Amino acid sequence: MQISAAALAKQLATTLSPVVVVVGDEPLAKAECLDCIRQYARKLGAEERTSLLVERQFNWQTVTQFSQHFSLFSSHRILEIHIPSGKPGVDGAKVLAELAQQPMPDTTTIITLPALERESKNSAWYQNLQTHALVVELKEVTIGQLPAWIKQRLALQQQHTDDDALAFMAQQVEGNMLAAHQEIQKLALLYSAGEVTAAQIKEAVLNVARFDAFQLGEAMLQGDSERTVRILQGLQDEGEQAVAVMNPLIWLIRPLLRIKQAEAQGENLQSAMASARLFGDRQLLIKSAAQRLSMRQVEAALQKLSDIDRMAKGVMQGDAWLEISRLCFGLARIKSRTR
């Protein structure tokens, strides 16, 4: 059974779930889900917690041995199995299948996984977990969802503010949910319940936004020039290397060119998307960009990125960061083509 992080507490309150799987990379949501599950297990009497980290040489017999021993100090226990790679291997797949189908007695088992690729999600071991365990999938809070998320968090501490202030906070904390959580908690310490004015929020909230190159590429392909400039400035202020920013941009532009070529040749776009390994939100992003940008513009962008790569490596003269900024802002400000 798969649920959202927001539904976890309610689900645990109504249904006994001996095996819970947490899937995703968002640190705040992950930490809050783990806390929620641990609290649930403690209500069942758990006083003992064992944590296992699955690395390359991990022996899955450790889990089997754990299941054969009972706690001497409490009536219930917690077993956490953290798999940072998202790949349990053949032995791990068998153990996870057994755990899901035959949970350990008097044990709440927590399995943590990173955000999984399509291939892993379709694997037999993961499908088994979805069928027999409670799977919590962590979703990233997008910039569009962030004001509503902040509003909900403020409401939990009996505070509220206007839409402009929510938008300001979202801009200040974008990409850094842990910092966003801390800033919201700070408002509870500084101001009493009720309305918090925009002036009070601006005085209290720091600029704690954290960006990455994929967010830059998304803003660029969405045609959001203001956000593109903000992310560019943030990445430069954080000391990000030009080559580290450039490579994710290439990984977005190349499949976009593939889709433009398929479009020009009259190919089936869904097949072209699958061939380019574009799924879900990434597929929607590329479709939107393909409607806005011409083939010539996409080809020129890819050639420019090749030149920037040589600049970043010192093979060609030029300021790599300046050229990245010009390219991203230029693509972002192109309006939709008239059909």
Buried (B, 14 or more C-beta within 10 A) or exposed (E): EEBEBEEBBEBBEEEEBBBBBBBBEBEBBBEBBBEBBBEBBBEBEBEBBBEBEBEEEBEBEEBBEBBEEEBEEBEBBBBBBBBEEBBBBEBBBBBBBBBBEEBBEBBBBBBBBBBBEEEBBEBEBBEBBBEBBBBBBBBEBEBEEBBEBBBEBBEEBEBBBEEEBBBBBBBBBBBBBBBBBBBBEEBBEEBEEEEBEBEBBEEBBEEBBBBBBBBBBBBBBBBBBEBBBBBBEBBBEEEBEBBEBBEBBBEBBEBBBBBBBBBEEEBEBEEBBEBBEBEEEBBEBBBBBBEBBEBEBBBBBBEBBEBBBEBBEEEEEEEBBEBBBEBBBBBBBBEEEEE
